[in-house]
Amino acid sequence: MAYRLRLQNPAGAVRKVGYQGIDKAIRALGVPVSDKAEGIHQARKRFKELRALLRLVRKPMGVAFAGESQRLRDLGRVLAQTREASALLESWDLLTRRFPEVFGSVEFRQVRRRLEARARSEHVDSDLDERVEQVITELQAARASIDTWPLKGQGFDLLSAGVERTYADGCAELARARLDRSAEQLHEWRKRVKDHWYQTQLLTPLWPSLMRLRSKSLKQLADALGDDHDLAMMQQLMQSQPALFGAESVHEQLGKAIEQRRSELQKLAFSLGEELYLETPEKLMSRWRRYWKDAR
């Protein structure tokens, strides 16, 4: 997020950030056809940021929270299918940089071309424009509803429960991931990491140097978990559509590369996670409350 919460009027700042996020999503969806895939990607990022904003004020929002959060989640799902093929290509290119000798072969370059053709075909979507218009209409309604958000509370009290719960959810998902390193569980942990990352960015004015440093580490953690998830999806695609990946020898080499890279990414993720989720939720919330008082 390029924007921050102003400490003088947190309720007003939350609404302003909500307006800005929706406006950015609408602009992203209005780009030319040639940029539509990237526009959709940017819009879906805004949806995730907005849901993290809502989680920051979950307690004062009360029963309104679930409906607003679900609306944004559903809008992201309407556009989700256009992203998967592009993400696969990006994941392939990251593997190419990590294992240039393997991925530079003729057989692997042929696989890359087939994946690129698949991505192009998936972007030819007969009802995409209709779905985008539907999403824009829903976003305009969501923007209008921001005025009615019940944001009662003064100062840090408006945000403290959201800060504590979001961080606690991340701690809980990390604990589960230690016992279960499935792609599904690691993805759940990543979603909570990203919530905490977005909220840390929003609250950068509390202590700019420290919060920027934490944001940087959280982004590194989220990126590692995201890259791991994309590789897990590639493994699944190789099993469900083996012809895309050519000969059995390619499958074997690619499988080894994916396993090695996923092991590296998970090692990095758990190392960062143990540092970032070291303190209890109560201590983190209390520490940020002190930052708020000092900043004020």
C-alpha positions as CSV (number, residue, x, y, z in Angstrom):
1,M,0.0,0.0,0.0
2,A,1.4,3.4,-0.9
3,Y,-1.0,5.1,1.6
4,R,-0.8,5.2,5.4
5,L,-3.2,5.7,8.3
6,R,-3.1,9.2,9.7
7,L,-3.0,9.0,13.5
8,Q,-5.0,12.2,14.1
9,N,-8.3,10.7,12.9
10,P,-8.0,6.9,12.6
11,A,-11.7,6.3,11.7
12,G,-11.5,8.9,8.9
13,A,-8.2,7.5,7.8
14,V,-9.6,4.0,7.5
15,R,-12.5,5.2,5.3
16,K,-10.0,7.2,3.2
17,V,-7.8,4.1,2.7
18,G,-10.9,2.1,1.8
19,Y,-12.0,4.7,-0.9
20,Q,-8.4,4.8,-2.3
21,G,-8.2,1.0,-2.5
22,I,-11.5,0.6,-4.4
23,D,-10.7,3.5,-6.7
24,K,-7.4,1.9,-7.6
25,A,-9.1,-1.5,-8.2
26,I,-11.6,0.2,-10.6
27,R,-8.8,2.0,-12.5
28,A,-6.9,-1.3,-12.8
29,L,-9.9,-3.0,-14.3
30,G,-10.4,-0.2,-16.8
31,V,-7.0,-0.7,-18.6
32,P,-6.9,-1.6,-22.4
33,V,-7.4,-5.2,-23.4
34,S,-3.6,-5.7,-24.0
35,D,-3.0,-5.0,-20.3
36,K,-6.1,-6.7,-18.9
37,A,-4.3,-9.6,-17.3
38,E,-2.0,-7.4,-15.3
39,G,-4.9,-5.1,-14.5
40,I,-6.9,-7.9,-13.1
41,H,-3.9,-9.0,-11.1
42,Q,-3.5,-5.5,-9.6
43,A,-7.3,-5.3,-8.8
44,R,-7.1,-8.6,-6.9
45,K,-4.2,-7.3,-4.9
46,R,-6.3,-4.3,-3.9
47,F,-9.1,-6.7,-2.8
48,K,-6.7,-8.5,-0.5
49,E,-5.4,-5.2,0.9
50,L,-9.0,-4.0,1.5
51,R,-9.8,-7.2,3.4
52,A,-6.8,-6.7,5.6
53,L,-8.0,-3.2,6.3
54,L,-11.4,-4.6,7.3
55,R,-9.7,-7.1,9.6
56,L,-7.9,-4.2,11.3
57,V,-11.3,-2.8,12.3
58,R,-13.1,-6.2,12.6
59,K,-14.3,-5.5,16.2
60,P,-15.9,-2.1,15.7
61,M,-17.4,-3.2,12.4
62,G,-19.3,-5.9,14.2
63,V,-21.8,-7.9,12.1
64,A,-21.0,-5.6,9.1
65,F,-17.5,-7.1,8.8
66,A,-18.5,-10.5,7.4
67,G,-20.7,-9.1,4.6
68,E,-18.1,-6.6,3.5
69,S,-15.2,-9.1,3.6
70,Q,-17.2,-11.8,1.8
71,R,-18.2,-9.3,-1.0
72,L,-14.5,-8.6,-1.7
73,R,-13.6,-12.3,-1.5
74,D,-16.3,-13.2,-4.0
75,L,-15.2,-10.4,-6.4
76,G,-11.7,-11.8,-6.3
77,R,-12.9,-15.2,-7.2
78,V,-14.9,-13.9,-10.1
79,L,-11.6,-12.8,-11.7
80,A,-9.3,-15.6,-10.3
81,Q,-9.2,-17.9,-13.3
82,T,-7.4,-15.3,-15.5
83,R,-4.4,-15.2,-13.1
84,E,-3.4,-18.9,-12.7
85,A,-1.8,-19.4,-16.1
86,S,0.2,-16.2,-15.9
87,A,1.4,-17.1,-12.4
88,L,2.6,-20.5,-13.7
89,L,4.7,-18.8,-16.3
90,E,6.3,-16.5,-13.7
91,S,7.0,-19.5,-11.5
92,W,8.6,-21.3,-14.5
93,D,10.9,-18.3,-15.1
94,L,11.9,-18.1,-11.5
95,L,13.0,-21.8,-11.7
96,T,14.9,-21.0,-14.9
97,R,16.9,-18.4,-13.1
98,R,17.6,-20.9,-10.2
99,F,18.5,-23.8,-12.5
100,P,19.7,-22.3,-15.8
101,E,21.5,-25.4,-17.0
102,V,18.5,-27.6,-16.7
103,F,15.9,-25.1,-18.0
104,G,18.1,-24.0,-20.9
105,S,17.7,-27.3,-22.7
106,V,15.7,-27.6,-25.9
107,E,13.1,-29.8,-24.2
108,F,12.5,-27.3,-21.4
109,R,12.2,-24.3,-23.8
110,Q,9.6,-26.3,-25.7
111,V,7.6,-26.8,-22.4
112,R,7.9,-23.0,-21.8
113,R,6.4,-22.3,-25.2
114,R,3.5,-24.7,-24.5
115,L,2.8,-23.0,-21.2
116,E,2.9,-19.6,-22.9
117,A,0.4,-20.8,-25.5
118,R,-1.8,-22.1,-22.7
119,A,-1.7,-18.7,-20.9
120,R,-2.6,-16.9,-24.1
121,S,-5.6,-19.2,-24.7
122,E,-6.9,-18.7,-21.2
123,H,-6.8,-15.0,-21.6
124,V,-9.2,-15.3,-24.5
125,D,-12.3,-15.2,-22.4
126,S,-15.6,-14.6,-24.1
127,D,-17.3,-13.3,-21.0
128,L,-14.4,-11.6,-19.4
129,D,-15.6,-8.0,-20.2
130,E,-19.0,-8.8,-18.8
131,R,-17.5,-10.2,-15.6
132,V,-15.2,-7.1,-15.3
133,E,-18.2,-4.8,-15.6
134,Q,-20.0,-6.8,-13.0
135,V,-17.1,-6.4,-10.6
136,I,-16.8,-2.7,-11.2
137,T,-20.5,-2.3,-10.5
138,E,-20.1,-4.2,-7.2
139,L,-17.0,-2.1,-6.3
140,Q,-19.0,1.1,-6.8
141,A,-21.6,-0.3,-4.4
142,A,-18.9,-1.3,-1.9
143,R,-17.4,2.2,-2.1
144,A,-20.8,3.8,-1.2
145,S,-21.1,1.5,1.8
146,I,-17.9,2.8,3.4
147,D,-19.7,5.8,4.7
148,T,-21.9,3.5,6.8
149,W,-19.0,1.5,8.3
150,P,-19.6,1.6,12.2
151,L,-16.1,2.8,13.2
152,K,-16.7,3.7,16.8
153,G,-13.6,4.0,19.0
154,Q,-10.9,6.5,19.9
155,G,-7.3,6.4,18.9
156,F,-5.5,3.0,19.0
157,D,-8.6,1.4,20.6
158,L,-10.2,1.4,17.2
159,L,-7.5,-0.8,15.8
160,S,-6.0,-2.7,18.7
161,A,-8.2,-5.8,18.6
162,G,-7.6,-6.1,14.9
163,V,-3.9,-5.8,15.2
164,E,-3.9,-8.5,18.0
165,R,-6.2,-10.9,16.2
166,T,-4.5,-10.7,12.8
167,Y,-1.1,-11.4,14.4
168,A,-2.6,-14.2,16.6
169,D,-4.1,-15.8,13.5
170,G,-0.6,-15.7,11.9
171,C,0.9,-17.3,15.0
172,A,-1.7,-20.1,14.9
173,E,-1.2,-20.8,11.2
174,L,2.5,-21.0,11.7
175,A,2.0,-23.5,14.6
176,R,-0.1,-25.6,12.3
177,A,2.4,-25.3,9.4
178,R,5.1,-26.7,11.7
179,L,3.1,-29.9,11.9
180,D,1.6,-29.9,8.4
181,R,3.7,-28.6,5.5
182,S,1.0,-29.3,2.9
183,A,0.5,-26.7,0.2
184,E,-3.0,-25.9,1.6
185,Q,-1.7,-25.2,5.1
186,L,1.3,-23.1,3.9
187,H,-1.1,-21.1,1.8
188,E,-3.4,-20.5,4.8
189,W,-0.3,-19.2,6.7
190,R,0.6,-17.0,3.8
191,K,-2.8,-15.3,3.7
192,R,-2.5,-14.4,7.4
193,V,1.1,-13.2,6.8
194,K,-0.1,-10.9,4.1
195,D,-2.9,-9.5,6.3
196,H,-0.2,-8.6,8.9
197,W,2.1,-7.2,6.2
198,Y,-0.6,-4.8,4.9
199,Q,-1.6,-3.7,8.4
200,T,2.1,-3.0,9.2
201,Q,2.4,-0.9,6.1
202,L,-0.8,1.0,7.1
203,L,0.6,1.7,10.5
204,T,4.1,2.8,9.4
205,P,3.7,6.3,10.9
206,L,3.8,4.7,14.4
207,W,7.6,4.2,14.0
208,P,8.6,4.5,10.4
209,S,12.1,2.9,10.5
210,L,11.0,-0.1,12.5
211,M,7.7,-0.7,10.8
212,R,9.4,-0.4,7.3
213,L,11.9,-3.0,8.4
214,R,9.2,-5.3,9.6
215,S,7.2,-4.8,6.4
216,K,10.2,-5.7,4.3
217,S,10.7,-9.0,6.2
218,L,7.0,-9.8,6.0
219,K,7.0,-9.2,2.3
220,Q,10.0,-11.5,2.0
221,L,8.1,-14.2,4.0
222,A,4.9,-13.8,1.9
223,D,6.9,-13.9,-1.3
224,A,8.6,-17.2,-0.3
225,L,5.3,-18.8,0.7
226,G,3.7,-17.5,-2.5
227,D,6.5,-18.9,-4.7
228,D,6.2,-22.2,-2.9
229,H,2.5,-22.3,-3.5
230,D,2.9,-21.6,-7.2
231,L,5.4,-24.5,-7.5
232,A,2.9,-26.8,-5.7
233,M,0.3,-25.8,-8.3
234,M,2.9,-26.6,-11.1
235,Q,3.3,-30.1,-9.5
236,Q,-0.4,-30.6,-9.6
237,L,-0.7,-29.5,-13.2
238,M,2.1,-31.8,-14.2
239,Q,0.2,-34.7,-12.7
240,S,-3.2,-33.7,-14.2
241,Q,-1.9,-32.6,-17.7
242,P,1.4,-34.5,-18.2
243,A,1.4,-33.9,-22.0
244,L,2.1,-30.2,-21.3
245,F,5.4,-31.1,-19.9
246,G,6.7,-33.4,-22.6
247,A,8.8,-36.5,-22.1
248,E,9.2,-38.5,-18.9
249,S,12.8,-37.3,-18.6
250,V,11.5,-33.7,-18.4
251,H,9.0,-34.7,-15.7
252,E,11.8,-36.3,-13.7
253,Q,14.2,-33.3,-13.9
254,L,11.4,-30.8,-13.3
255,G,10.1,-32.7,-10.3
256,K,13.6,-32.7,-8.7
257,A,14.0,-28.9,-9.4
258,I,10.6,-28.1,-7.9
259,E,11.3,-30.2,-4.8
260,Q,14.7,-28.6,-4.2
261,R,13.4,-25.1,-4.7
262,R,10.3,-25.7,-2.5
263,S,12.7,-27.0,0.2
264,E,14.8,-23.9,0.0
265,L,11.7,-21.6,0.1
266,Q,10.2,-23.4,3.1
267,K,13.4,-23.2,5.0
268,L,13.6,-19.5,4.4
269,A,9.9,-19.0,5.3
270,F,10.2,-20.9,8.6
271,S,13.4,-19.0,9.5
272,L,11.7,-15.7,8.9
273,G,8.5,-16.8,10.6
274,E,10.2,-17.8,13.8
275,E,11.6,-14.3,14.1
276,L,8.5,-12.4,13.0
277,Y,6.1,-14.4,15.2
278,L,8.3,-14.7,18.2
279,E,6.4,-12.5,20.7
280,T,2.9,-13.2,22.0
281,P,0.0,-11.3,20.4
282,E,-0.6,-9.4,23.6
283,K,3.0,-8.2,23.7
284,L,3.0,-7.1,20.1
285,M,-0.3,-5.2,20.6
286,S,1.0,-3.5,23.7
287,R,4.2,-2.6,22.0
288,W,2.4,-1.0,19.1
289,R,0.1,0.8,21.5
290,R,3.2,2.4,23.0
291,Y,4.4,3.4,19.6
292,W,1.0,5.0,19.0
293,K,1.3,7.1,22.2
294,D,4.9,8.1,21.4
295,A,3.9,9.1,17.8
296,R,1.0,11.1,19.0
